[in-house]
Amino acid sequence: MPYHARMPRFPNSPAPGLFAEPAELKPLAERMRPRSLDEIVGQRRLIAPDQALRRALEAGKIHSMVLWGPPGCGKTTLALLVARYADADFRAISAVLSGLPDVRKALAEAEVNFAQGRRTVLFVDEVHRFNKTQQDAFLPHIERGVIIFIGATTENPSFELNSALLSRCRVHVLDALSDGDIVAALKRALADGERGLGELRLQVADGSLDAIAQAADGDVRRALTLLEIAAELAQDGVIDDGTLSQVLADRSRRFDKQGEQFYDQISALHKSVRSSDPDAAVYWLCRMLDGGVDPSYLARRMTRMAVEDVGLAEPRAWRMALDAWDTYERLGSPEGELGLAQLAIWLAIAPKSNAAYLAYNKARAAIAAGGTLEVPMHLRNAPTRLMKGMGYGKGYQYDHDVEGGVALDQQCLPDALVGATFYEPVERGLEAQLREKLLALRAARARARGE
């Protein structure tokens, strides 16, 4: 008998009790949960027959791990199969619903198993929601081998999990499923008469399955749920376009307004503007609006882009950003969002310069390194007789009274920074003209100083 056919009974878990419970009470996605690695769709990079993880599981050799991937990609299923292939008990807790007492209880049960010579796979769903203290509670039990720890997360473990826990686990990255993978899962559910919808003998066009897969957006659980709803609404066993229009009326893309996708997409928007790609800029803007991001937040971020990346190469960018922001505040959604789209396109096309941004940072660095440098005496204000007597303001040249309007030999920086340059204009947009003028001024000042 092949190893994977020898499926153990798991206390406190849905498998194999998963398959013994009344099927009519479980949703289709749960009924169709894969019972072997061969039934998993997608994730070939991890569980194809020649992959290291697949070989280790089939040999019953398992390790603590973190499964990182989007919703519906198979993290829970893989955790269940790890326990089954390793002939270990399976215990699951959710970081959303559980606290430290639940963790301690699960660990105590694992200790009992360990004393009896049996392994326990402890699956922690949404593990990134546990704080550092809760995460630390697993460490000694992982080290002693009391538990095989499997954490599932949709967030980047590097940011959300503490280093001590990560050092004891391997991180496996799971990908969102392709439309083709999801269609394969849907077809299996339609054909399966035991766990799926096979007994209904539904008629579904391939195009309809493609539409469901696209609406699922990489989430096989969501796809199976949509299929189940469509089956309930089907007339005379036919899932037609009318049925699908009802099921798919409220489509939404994967997005987490507080998670990594949020930061990845705002980064993509900013970098698309910086790279002068208006098509990408308006795409990422619309993706974030579609995901439910506050348009005022996007207006604020694009105002920052106008200041940081367009800068003095096109000073009108600031005004346009503020106008677009004001337009959205006055019109609201969805009309005001068009103003934000126009802003994203215009910022992307505008000439770019971060010269002022770099000058600002250089000046701050000089302040940090130089300490409290004194203001030159001739630049100091002298509102009292005493201050005048001390030399405040002595020798100051009023530039408007000087030929050419610039007192070229007048020192404005502290003595320790004379000759320092912070602002270096680029040769793009308006800054090309500013550069020409500034270089001429700097050359004239150097001559006036006798350099």
C-alpha positions in Angstrom: 0.0 0.0 0.0 1.5 3.4 -0.9 2.3 5.6 2.0 -0.2 8.3 1.1 -3.1 5.8 1.1 -2.5 5.2 4.8 -4.5 8.1 6.2 -4.6 8.4 10.0 -7.5 9.5 12.2 -6.9 13.0 13.6 -8.5 14.1 16.9 -9.6 17.7 17.0 -9.3 18.1 13.3 -11.5 18.0 10.2 -9.6 15.0 8.7 -10.5 12.3 8.3 -13.5 13.2 10.5 -13.8 15.9 7.8 -15.1 13.3 5.4 -17.2 11.4 8.0 -19.3 14.4 9.0 -22.6 15.0 7.2 -21.6 16.2 3.8 -24.9 18.2 3.3 -23.9 20.5 6.2 -20.6 21.5 4.6 -20.0 23.9 1.8 -18.7 22.7 -1.5 -15.2 24.2 -0.9 -14.8 22.1 2.3 -16.2 19.0 0.7 -13.8 19.2 -2.2 -10.7 19.9 0.0 -7.9 17.7 -1.5 -7.2 14.5 0.4 -3.8 13.9 -1.2 -1.0 16.0 -2.8 -2.1 14.7 -6.2 -5.5 16.4 -5.8 -4.0 19.8 -5.1 -4.3 22.2 -8.1 -1.4 24.7 -8.6 1.6 25.0 -6.3 3.7 22.9 -8.6 6.8 24.8 -7.6 6.4 23.2 -4.1 4.6 19.9 -4.6 5.5 18.6 -8.0 6.8 15.0 -7.8 10.4 16.1 -8.2 10.3 18.9 -5.6 12.0 18.6 -2.2 8.9 19.3 -0.1 6.9 16.7 -1.9 9.6 14.1 -1.4 10.0 14.9 2.2 6.2 14.7 2.9 5.9 11.4 1.1 8.7 10.1 3.2 7.0 11.3 6.4 9.8 13.7 7.2 8.3 17.0 8.1 9.7 20.3 9.5 8.2 23.4 11.1 7.2 25.9 8.5 5.4 29.1 7.6 3.1 29.0 4.6 2.9 32.4 3.1 0.3 33.1 0.3 -2.9 34.8 -0.6 -6.3 33.6 0.5 -7.6 30.4 -1.1 -4.3 29.2 -2.4 -4.2 26.0 -0.3 -2.4 26.8 3.0 -4.8 25.0 5.3 -5.1 22.1 2.9 -1.3 21.7 2.8 -1.1 21.8 6.6 -3.7 19.1 6.9 -1.8 16.9 4.4 1.5 17.5 6.1 -0.1 15.9 9.2 -1.7 13.1 7.3 1.5 12.1 5.4 3.5 12.3 8.6 0.9 10.2 10.5 0.7 13.0 13.1 -2.2 14.4 15.1 -3.5 17.7 13.8 -4.5 20.6 16.0 -5.6 23.9 14.6 -6.0 27.3 16.2 -6.8 30.7 14.7 -4.9 33.8 15.7 -8.0 35.8 15.0 -10.1 33.9 17.5 -7.6 32.5 20.0 -5.5 34.0 22.8 -2.6 32.9 24.9 -4.8 30.5 27.0 -5.8 28.7 23.8 -2.2 28.4 22.8 -1.2 27.0 26.1 -4.1 24.5 26.0 -3.0 23.3 22.5 0.6 23.0 23.6 -0.5 21.0 26.7 -2.3 18.5 24.5 0.8 18.3 22.3 2.9 17.5 25.4 0.6 14.6 26.3 1.0 13.2 22.7 4.7 13.7 22.9 5.0 11.8 26.1 3.1 9.0 24.4 5.4 9.0 21.5 3.1 10.7 19.0 3.8 13.8 17.0 1.4 16.8 16.8 1.1 19.2 13.9 0.0 22.6 15.4 -1.5 24.7 12.7 -1.9 28.4 13.5 -4.0 30.3 10.9 -3.4 34.0 10.4 -0.3 33.6 12.6 0.8 37.2 11.9 -2.0 38.4 14.1 -0.3 37.0 17.2 1.9 39.4 19.1 5.5 38.8 20.0 4.6 37.2 23.4 2.2 34.8 21.8 4.6 33.9 19.1 7.4 33.3 21.6 5.2 30.7 23.4 5.8 28.2 20.6 9.6 28.4 20.6 10.6 25.9 23.3 8.1 23.4 22.1 9.4 23.7 18.5 12.9 23.2 19.7 12.1 20.1 21.8 10.1 18.6 19.0 6.9 18.6 20.9 5.1 20.2 18.0 5.6 20.5 14.3 4.6 24.2 13.9 2.8 25.3 10.7 1.8 28.9 10.5 -0.3 30.3 7.7 -0.2 34.0 6.8 -1.2 36.3 4.0 1.4 38.9 5.1 5.1 39.0 4.6 6.6 37.0 7.4 9.7 39.1 7.4 7.7 42.0 8.7 5.0 40.2 10.8 6.8 37.4 12.5 9.6 37.7 15.0 13.0 36.6 14.0 13.2 33.9 16.7 10.2 32.1 15.3 11.3 32.5 11.7 14.7 31.0 12.6 13.0 27.8 13.6 10.8 27.5 10.5 11.2 27.2 6.8 9.1 29.7 4.8 7.3 28.3 1.9 5.7 30.8 -0.5 2.4 29.7 -2.1 1.2 31.5 -5.2 -2.3 32.7 -6.2 -3.8 30.0 -8.4 -4.0 30.6 -12.1 -7.4 30.7 -13.9 -6.5 27.3 -15.5 -5.8 25.7 -12.1 -9.2 27.0 -10.8 -11.1 25.8 -13.8 -9.6 22.3 -13.2 -10.8 22.4 -9.6 -14.3 23.5 -10.8 -14.5 20.7 -13.3 -13.5 18.2 -10.7 -16.3 19.5 -8.4 -18.8 19.2 -11.2 -17.8 15.6 -12.0 -17.4 14.3 -8.4 -20.6 12.6 -7.4 -19.5 11.8 -3.9 -18.3 15.1 -2.6 -19.1 17.5 -5.4 -22.0 18.4 -7.7 -21.8 15.3 -9.9 -25.2 14.0 -9.0 -26.8 17.3 -10.2 -25.5 16.7 -13.8 -25.2 20.4 -14.3 -24.6 21.9 -17.7 -22.0 24.6 -17.7 -20.1 26.0 -20.6 -16.3 26.3 -20.5 -16.7 30.0 -20.9 -18.8 30.2 -17.7 -16.1 28.3 -15.8 -13.6 30.8 -17.1 -15.7 33.7 -15.9 -16.0 32.1 -12.4 -12.2 31.6 -12.3 -11.5 35.2 -13.3 -14.0 36.4 -10.7 -12.3 34.2 -8.0 -9.1 36.2 -8.6 -6.7 33.3 -7.6 -8.8 32.0 -4.7 -10.0 28.4 -5.3 -12.2 28.5 -2.2 -14.0 31.5 -3.6 -14.4 29.9 -7.0 -16.0 26.8 -5.5 -18.4 29.0 -3.4 -19.4 30.9 -6.5 -20.0 27.6 -8.3 -22.1 26.3 -5.5 -24.3 29.5 -5.5 -24.7 29.2 -9.3 -25.8 25.6 -8.9 -28.4 26.6 -6.4 -29.7 29.3 -8.8 -29.5 27.2 -11.9 -32.8 26.6 -13.8 -33.3 23.1 -15.2 -29.7 22.1 -14.3 -28.2 24.8 -16.6 -25.8 27.5 -15.4 -26.2 30.1 -18.1 -25.2 33.7 -18.6 -28.2 34.9 -16.7 -27.3 32.8 -13.7 -23.7 33.9 -13.8 -24.7 37.6 -14.0 -26.5 37.2 -10.6 -23.6 35.3 -9.0 -20.9 37.5 -10.3 -22.6 40.8 -9.8 -20.5 41.9 -6.9 -17.0 41.1 -8.0 -14.0 42.4 -6.1 -10.3 41.9 -6.4 -7.9 40.7 -3.7 -6.9 43.6 -1.5 -6.1 44.3 2.1 -6.2 47.9 3.0 -3.8 47.3 5.9 -1.7 44.6 4.5 1.2 44.0 2.1 -0.9 44.3 -1.1 -1.8 47.8 0.0 1.9 48.8 0.3 2.9 47.0 -2.8 0.3 48.7 -4.9 1.0 52.3 -3.6 4.7 51.5 -4.2 3.7 50.5 -7.8 1.7 53.7 -8.3 4.6 55.9 -7.0 7.2 54.1 -9.1 5.1 54.2 -12.2 4.7 58.0 -11.9 8.5 58.3 -11.3 9.2 56.1 -14.4 7.0 58.4 -16.5 4.5 55.5 -17.4 1.0 57.1 -17.4 -0.7 53.8 -18.4 0.8 51.9 -15.4 0.1 54.9 -13.1 -3.6 55.1 -13.9 -3.9 51.3 -13.7 -2.5 51.1 -10.2 -4.5 54.1 -9.1 -7.7 52.3 -10.3 -6.6 49.1 -8.7 -6.4 50.8 -5.3 -9.7 52.6 -5.8 -11.2 49.3 -6.7 -9.8 47.8 -3.5 -11.5 50.4 -1.4 -8.6 52.8 -0.6 -9.7 56.2 0.6 -9.3 58.5 -2.5 -8.1 61.3 -0.1 -5.2 59.1 0.8 -4.3 58.7 -2.8 -4.6 62.4 -3.4 -2.2 63.0 -0.5 0.3 60.5 -1.8 0.2 62.0 -5.3 0.8 65.4 -3.8 3.9 64.0 -2.3 4.9 62.6 -5.7 4.5 66.1 -7.2 6.8 67.5 -4.6 9.3 64.7 -4.3 9.6 63.4 -7.9 8.4 66.2 -10.2 9.7 69.0 -8.1 11.0 72.1 -9.7 11.2 70.6 -13.1 7.5 71.4 -13.3 6.3 73.5 -10.3 2.7 73.5 -11.6 2.6 69.9 -10.4 2.0 71.0 -6.8 -0.8 73.2 -7.7 -2.4 70.6 -9.9 -2.1 68.0 -7.2 -3.8 70.3 -4.7 -6.5 71.2 -7.2 -7.2 67.5 -7.9 -7.4 66.8 -4.2 -9.8 69.7 -3.8 -11.8 68.5 -6.7 -12.3 65.1 -5.1 -13.3 66.7 -1.8 -15.9 68.8 -3.6 -17.3 66.2 -6.0 -16.8 63.0 -4.0 -17.0 59.5 -5.7 -17.1 58.6 -8.4 -16.8 61.9 -10.3 -14.0 63.2 -8.2 -11.9 60.1 -8.9 -11.6 61.2 -12.5 -9.7 64.2 -11.3 -7.3 61.9 -9.4 -6.9 59.8 -12.6 -6.0 62.9 -14.6 -3.5 63.9 -11.9 -1.8 60.5 -12.0 -1.5 60.7 -15.8 -0.2 64.3 -15.8 2.4 63.6 -13.0 3.7 60.6 -15.0 4.1 62.6 -18.2 5.6 65.7 -16.4 9.4 66.2 -16.4 11.0 64.8 -13.2 13.5 66.1 -10.7 14.4 65.1 -7.2 17.0 67.8 -6.9 15.2 69.8 -4.3 14.5 66.6 -2.3 18.2 65.7 -2.4 19.1 69.3 -1.5 16.8 69.1 1.5 18.4 65.9 2.7 21.9 67.1 2.2 21.2 70.2 4.2 19.8 68.2 7.0 22.8 65.9 6.9 25.1 68.9 7.1 23.2 70.3 10.1 23.4 66.9 11.9 27.2 66.7 11.2 28.0 70.4 11.8 26.1 71.1 14.9 25.1 74.7 15.9 26.9 76.9 13.4 26.7 80.6 14.0 24.8 82.9 11.7 27.3 85.3 10.1 27.2 88.7 11.9 26.2 90.7 8.8 23.0 88.5 8.3 21.8 88.9 11.9 18.9 91.1 12.7 19.7 94.2 14.8 16.5 95.6 16.3 18.2 97.3 19.3 21.1 99.8 19.8 23.0 97.2 21.9 22.9 94.6 19.1 24.0 97.2 16.5 26.9 98.1 18.8 27.9 94.5 18.9 28.1 94.4 15.1 24.8 92.7 14.3 24.0 93.4 10.7 27.2 95.3 10.0 28.3 95.1 6.4 25.1 93.7 5.1 24.5 94.5 1.4 20.9 95.0 0.4 20.8 93.1 -2.9 18.1 95.3 -4.5 20.5 98.2 -4.3 23.4 96.4 -5.9 24.0 96.4 -9.6 22.5 93.3 -11.1 20.3 92.7 -8.0 22.7 90.2 -6.4 25.5 91.0 -3.9 27.9 88.3 -5.3 30.5 88.7 -2.6 28.1 88.4 0.3 28.4 85.3 2.4 25.2 83.7 3.5 26.3 80.3 4.8 28.1 79.8 8.1 31.9 80.1 7.9 32.3 76.3 8.1 30.1 75.7 5.1 31.3 78.4 2.7 31.3 77.0 -0.8 29.1 74.0 0.0 26.4 73.1 -2.5 23.2 71.3 -1.7 20.9 72.0 -4.7 22.0 70.6 -8.1 19.3 71.1 -10.7 18.7 68.5 -13.4 18.6 69.3 -17.1 14.9 68.6 -17.5 11.9 70.8 -17.6 12.0 74.2 -16.0 15.0 73.1 -13.9 17.1 73.2 -17.1 16.7 76.9 -17.1 17.2 77.2 -13.3 20.4 75.1 -13.7 21.8 77.5 -16.3 21.1 80.5 -14.1 22.4 78.9 -10.9 25.7 77.7 -12.5 26.3 81.3 -13.7 25.5 82.7 -10.2 27.8 80.2 -8.5 30.6 81.0 -11.0 30.2 84.7 -10.4 30.2 84.2 -6.6 33.4 82.2 -6.8 35.1 84.9 -8.9 33.9 87.5 -6.3 35.5 85.5 -3.6 38.7 85.4 -5.6 38.5 81.7 -6.2 
